[in-house]
Amino acid sequence: MSRIFATTLFIIFSVLPAFSQIVEKVEPPYISTIQFRGATDLSQLPVIRLGGQLQLSFDALNGEEEDYYYTITHHDFDWSPSDLSKSEYIDGFDDVRIDTYQNSVNTLQIFSHYELTIPNRDTRAIEKSGNYLLSIFNSDGELVFTRKFLVIENIASVGVEIKRARDLRVIEEKQVVHFTINSPNLLLVNPKQTVKTLVLQNSNLKTAITDLVPQYTMGNELIYRYDKEASFGGGNEFLAFDNKDERSATNGVRSIDLTDVYENYLYTNIPRYNRPYTYNPDINGNFVVRNVDARNQDLEAEYVRMHFNLQYYEDLEDKELHIYGNFNNWTIDGSTYMKYDPKSDTYRNERLFKQGFYNYKYVVVNRDGSIDEGAVSGDFWQTENDYTVIVYFRDLGARYDRIIGTGYANSTNISNN
């Protein structure tokens, strides 16, 4: 990534106004494979119930066995700090050292693997619903990285349906989220001011829709039947590779080599925006760490240098190509940049990945930092995607935004009416 473009992206993401008052701190290069999960097996944005469990793990590749500490902060819907004091939302305390870590075993790339589970003996419970930020610091008090998570109360029921767009110009490309909120036990007074919603595609906060208000009410139900305002590009099924055996060519891997670490070369990819949609099962941008020969996946899985290769002939002008997925929390940075190689007339990238099954796609990044997810892979209404609707409520005079309900749907059940 050029220095000028990287600086531009930093400035843009630092000053974005709505829903971005807290910008997640991207981990430094020596921190890798951050897995953050709640009630799911996959590492994705944790959405847990009050009293639920969080699990964070990550690898430090510098081999220094450093001490790391964590803090938890509560935030309002727009990720500005809430008015709650720490004692109001945590039973116990934070700013505590992560004391569970082990060193890698029989790997070419040495690393220390850290694990944190919440609740624990120090942070005994999270007692309020809402938005939270988990921050990881080193022993010098320097912020290393952050991750967001959501805590919910089950008060309101949320019904979600996925529709095709009504606009004929985008009917082949868009998926629309319709939903209703039913709260029989909590009176939602003046809902256009007190109720806010967050609509997610594949648990990606960076592409969330945040500005919808109820169109009308029916008894205790709030009805959201937007078309354009609640639409997402359908995208395409993610590409994937599986290098659970780093010494043999398996799913997506064309050839292997051994230098300081194992090198896996992927097959050359081509654009799919101008090709017919083809269903291919994926895990919607997520990843799973695994090594076919390991007893302990976390400690024995190798770090492999993956080589990506994309044949793309469209004129990029001043834009850039990047690989994109939840393997690094949907982050665009220097490690995801696809550099043009005049010798092969393709775009290339090489990056360390811990062994496993990974979803990824290629995206075009504009000069203003916006991401065109469909430029390379296309947008198709048939694509399988997960959708989540999060409902926030702040009663008149209340001091923080509660999360009172969630709803889920998958676009395999998409309909035309």
N, C-alpha and C positions, 0 to 999 in steps of 0.2 A: 504494500500500500504506500502511495506517495505520501511524503510528510505533509504536504499542503492539504491533501484530501483527508488524511487522518485528523489534522488539526480542525478542519472544517466540520467533520463528523463530531468531534469532541465538543465544539462550541454549540452545535445544533442540539445535541442530546442533553447538554447542560442547561439550556435555556428554554426547552419545550415547556409551555405553560400547563395546560390542562392535563390532569392525571399523571404528571411527571415531576412533581415537586421533589420526590425522592428518586434519584437515578441510581439504579443498582451499580455497585462498584464491581468492575470486571476484574477477575482474578489475574494475577501476574503469570508470566509464562511457566514458572516453576510449580504452580498449583494446577492440578489437572484432575479430570474425571470426578467432578463434583456431582454427587448423587444426593438428591433431596426429595424425600417422599413422605407421604402421609399414609393413607389407607390403601394405596395402590402398590402393585409390585414394580411398576415402572417409575423411573425418576422423572417427575413432572411437577408443575406448580402444586404444592400441597394445599388441599382444601380439607380441613379436618373439623370434626365436631368438638365442641367444648369437652374437655376431658380426653380427647384423642391423643395419639402419639405421633411425634415427628422423628424422622431419622435422617441425619446428615452424615455423609462420608466424603472424604477427598484424599488425594495423594499429593504429597510434597516431593518433588523430584530432585531437590537439591541435596538430599542425604544428610541434612544437618540436625535432624530430630529436634526441631524447634518447638517451643511451647506456643500454643494458640489459645485464645480466650474468646468467649462469645458474649454478646449482649442481645437483648430483645427489646424492641421499641414498638409502641402502638401508634397507629396512624389512622387518619380519617379516610373517607372515600377517595379523595384526590391525592392521597399519600402525603399530605401535610401532617406534621406532628399533632397528635390529639391532645386534649387538655387533661388527660388522665395522668396521675402520678404513677410511678412504677409499682408502688405497693397496692394500687387499685386493680392492676391487671395481672400481677404475678404473685402467686403464693410461694414465698421463698425469695431467692435472689438470683441475679445473673452476674455478669462480669467474672466468670469462673473459667478456670483452665480446663481445656479438653484433655482429660487424663487417659483416654483409651486410644492407644496407637500401637502399631506394630510395624516392623520393617519387612520389606519384601523378601521373598525366599526364592533363590535360584533364578533370578531374572537378570537379564543383561543391563537393563535400566534400573538402577537402584532407586527405591522410593520408600517413604514412610506413609502408612495408611492410617488416617485418623477417623474416628467415629464418635458421633454425638447423638444421644437419644434424649428427647424431652417428652414427658417429665423425667426428672432424675432426682437424686437426693438433695440437690441444691435448688433447682427450679422444679418445685413440686407440682405446680399446676398453672395453667393459663386460665384466668377467671373471667375474661371478657371476650365477646366475639369482636370481629373486625379485622382490619388489615394489620399485618405485622411484618417487621423487618428483622431478620437474623443477621448480625454483623460479626465477622471474624477478624480478630486483631492479633498481631504478633506480640512478643514480650516487650517490645519498645513502644507499644500503644499505637502502632501504625495500622490503619485499616487495610486488610488484605483483600477481602471480598464480602459481598452481601448477597442475601437471597430473600425474596418475598414469600410470605405464606398467608393463608386466610383461615380464620377460625369462625365457625358458624353455629348458630342456634337453630334448631328445627321448630320454628313457630309457624311459618308460612309454607304452603305447598306451591310448587312452581311447575306448571305444565308446559312442555316445550315441543314444538313441531317444526320440522324443516320443510320448506317449500321451494319450488322453483320461482325465479323472478317473474314478475308480471310484465316487466318492460321487455318487449320483443327484441330490443337491441342487445340485451345481455342475457336472454333467456337460456342460451346454451352455455353460459359461463358462471352464472351467479347462483348462490344458495342463500336463502332468506330464512331468518330465525323469527318465528312467531311464538309468543308465550303469554301465559296468564298467571297472575299471582292471586292466591286465595288465602286469606288470613282470618279465619273465623274467630280466633281467640285473641287477636290483637287488632284494635281499631286503627286503621291507617288514615289518620286525619290529614286532610289537605295533601293528598299523595303526590301532586305535582311538585311540591316543595319538600316533603318529608321522605319520599321514596326515591332511591336511585338504583340503577341496575348496571351490571357489568356483563357483557356478552363476549364469550371467549370461543375461539376456534382452536381446537387441539391444545388447549391449556396455555396458549401463548398470550401473555399479558401485553406484549408489545404491539399486538394488532387488535386489542380489545375495542369494542364499541361501548362508549360510556355516557352518551348524552341523550338517551331515550327517556321520554316521560310517558305515562299511561295515556292512551288515546281516549278511552272512556271506561266507565265502571259499570258493572252489572251485579248488584247486590254487594257481596263482599269481595267480588273479583275485580282485579285491575286487568285490562285487556291491552295487549300490545300487538298490533297487526300492521306494522310498518313493512314497506317493501324496500325501496332504495336505502333508507336509513339503517336498516337492520340486515344488510346483505354483505356477504363475503364472497370473494373470488373462490370458486370451488377448488382451484389448484389441480394438481394431479397426484396420483399415488407416488409416495416418496421412492427414490432410489435406495438401494441397500447394499451393504456388504457384510459378510460374516467371516471373520478370521479367527474363529475359535481354535483352529489348528494353524499356527503361524508359519508352519514349515511346508504346507501344501496349499495348492491353489483350490479354493472352495468357492462358495457363492460370491460372485462378483470379482474375484481375484484372478488376474490373468497370469502373473508370474511372481516369483519371490527371489529375494537376494538376502545376503547377510553381510552387514558392515559392523558398525558399533552396536546396532540393533537389527532386528529383522526388518526387511523392506518388502512391503506388499504393493504390487502394481495393479491397479484396477483396470478393467476394460475401458476403452475410450467411450465416453457417453456422447450422445447427439441430442440436439433440441427435440422437444416433443410437442411444442405449441402448434405445429402444423401437421401433426399426425393424429390418426383416430385414437380416441380414448380406449385404453385397455386396462381392465381391472387387474391389479396385482396386490395381494395382501400386504399390508404394512402395519407399523405400529405408530403411525401418525407423527413421525419426526423424532421419536424417542430412541433409547438405546438400552442394551442389556450387556453387562460385563460378563464374559465367560471364556474359559479355557478348557478344552475337552480333556486335557490330561491333569487338571489341577484338582486337588482336594479342597483347597481354600482359594476361591476365585479372586478374592480381594487382594491376597498377598502373592499369588503365584502366576497370575495373568501377566503376560509380557506387555511392554509398550512397543508398538509396531509403528514404523513410519509408513503411513499410507500415501500412495501417489495417485492423485486424481488427474484426469485428463478429459477435457471437453472440446469437442469440435464445434465451433460456433462462428458463423460467417457474417452475422448481422453487424452493422456499423454501430459500435458502442459510443462513438464520439467521446465525450468526457465522462462517461459512466464506467462502472467497474463490475466485474463478475466475481461472485463469492460463493463458497459452499455454505449451506444454511441448515440448521437443525437444532434440536435440543441438546446435542452433545456438548455445547458450550452456552446453554441457556439462551439460544436464539440471538447470539451476539455476532455483530459484524466487526471484525478487527483485522490486523495484519496477518494473523494465522489462518484466516479463511480466504484471503485474497488469491484469485486465479490470475497468474501472470502469463502474458502471451509469450509463446515460444516460436520464433520465426522458423526455426529448423523444421519443426513438425507441423507448423501452421495450426497449432492448438493452444488452448489455455491450460496451464498446469498449476498444481499445488501439491506440496508435501507437508504433512502434519502428523504429529504423534497421536495415536489413539491407543488406549488400553484395549486389549483383545476383547472382542465381543461382536454382537449384532447391532449395527448402526443404520438408522435412516438418515438420509440427507437429500437435499435438492440444490440446484444451482439457481441463484437469483441475480438480478441486475440491481445495483445500488446507484441511485442518482446522486448528483452533486449536492443536493439539499439533504442527503441522508435518508431519504425515503427509499423503500424497498419495493421493487416490482417482482412479486413472487411468481407471476405467470409468464414473464418474458421468455424464459427458456423452456419451462416444462408445460406451459399452457394452463388455462382455466377451463374446467369441464363440470357441468352440473351433476354428472354421475359420480364424481369422486367421493369416496368414503371419508368422512371427517367426523370428529367428535365435537359436540357443542355443549357449552356450560353457561347457564344463566345464574348470576349471583345477585341476590336482592339485599340492599342496604336500607336501613330505616333509622332516622333520627327524629324522635318526637319533639314537639315544641318545648324548648327550654332544656333539652338534653345536651350532654357535654361531649358525646362521641357518636360515631356512626356504627350501629350494630349491623351484623349480617344475620338476617332472620330466615333465610331460606335459599335453597339451590335447586336447580332443575337441570336435567341432562337429556340429550337426544343424539342420535347418530343419523347421518344423512343417507344411510342405506334405506331408511324409511321415508325418503323424500316423496312429496306428492305435488301434483300440479294445481290443486284447487285451494 
